[in-house]
Amino acid sequence: MSVAVLDSKTVTRFVEAKEAFKKCVEKYFKMVDSNGNGVICRRKLREGLDFLFTVEHESTVSKEDIDNFHCMIFDKFDEDRNGKLDLYEFAALVKEIMMAMARGMGSLPVIVALDQDSLLMMAVQHEIGS
């Protein structure tokens, strides 16, 4: 874990840096697509989201509610309704989540603890390198 300071612009600029963001999404897609078949099933997406976006939740949230949430996300981004996400669909999902986090942060800087491999850490590293 590392501590970083970021705001919505940190995340937005990273997503808008098309090549850097694309490279990062491709890296994470390969990690989630562990068998290398070019698509991600529901179970793999859940495991991947748990890894990429570590979120702590109240103990009052049931496993069923969390499962329903993951199913809803999967269904929203499975554009061709084949029960799998390809790289294009996964990229749209990651972009939507990152932009939602940016909107939630607002313009004031926040101090956060981030995993070294998290997408938000990639946004921070992109900003430092720019």
N, C-alpha and C positions, 0 to 999 in steps of 0.2 A: 504494500500500500504506500502511496505517496500523497502528500497534501498539495493541492493546487488551487490557484485562484482563477476563476473564469466567470464569464458572463455570457449573455445570449450572443453577442457578436463573435466570441471565440468559436462557438458551435456553428453559427450561421456561416462564417467565413470558411470554415473547414468544409461544410457541405457544398458551398458554392465553388470551392476549389476543385473543379470537376476531376482532374487527373488524380490528385491526392486522395480524394474521397473514393473514387472508383477503385484505386489500388487497394485502399483499406477494406472496402466492401468485398472485393475479390478475395483478399486474404482471409477474412472472416467466413466467407462463403465456403472456402476450401476447408476451414476448420470444422464448420458445422456439417458439411457434406463429407463425413468421415470415410464413407466407402467410395467416394470419388465418382459416383454415377451421374453427377451434374444436376441433381435435384435434392430437395430437402423435404422429408415427410413431416407429419405433425409432431411426432415424438422427438425427432432431431431438432425441429424448430424450438420446441419447448426447452430442450437441453441447451440449445444455443442462446436463446434469450436469457436463460438463467445465468449463463456465463458472461454474455456481452453486457447485459444491463442488470447487474446485481442490485436488487431492490429488496429492502427489508419491509415487511408488512406486519400489521397488527396480528396478534394471535387469534383475533376474532374472525379473520378471513379464513373461510374453509378451503380445503384442498379442492373441493368441487367448484367453488367460485373461481379459484385460480385456474383450474382446468378449463372452465367455460371461457374465461378471459383469453387464454391462449388459443382456444378453438375459434373464438371471434376474430382474433388477429389473423390467424391462418386463413380463415374464410374470406376476410376482407381483401387480402393480397393475392390469393390464388385466383388470378384473373381468368384463366382458361378452365377453371373448375376441374382440374385433373387430379386433385388430391396431393399435389406436389408443388413446391416453389422452385422455380428456376432462378438463375442469377439475376435476371431482370426484375422478377417479382420480389426477390429478397432485397435487392437494392432499393426498390420503392418502399419497402417496409422499414428498412434501416433509416432511410432519409426521413420518412414520416415521424419515426420515433425521435430521431435527433432534433428535428424542427420543433416537435412538441416539447422536448426538454428545454430547448432554447427559449420558447415562449414562456415556459414556466419559470425560468430563471430571471427573466427581465433584464433590465439594463444595469442594475447594480451588481458589482462583483460579489461572488459567493466563494467561500472557502470550503472545499470538499476533499474527502479522502477517496482516492481512486486506485483501483487495481492497475498495475502496469500495462495490462493488455486490454483495458477497457476502451470503448470507442471515445468516451469523453477524454481519456488520457491522450488518445491519438489527436483529438482536436487541440488540446493544450500543446502537444509537441509540434503540431503544424504551426500554431501561432508563434511559438518560440523560434521556429526555423524560418519564419517569414521575415 
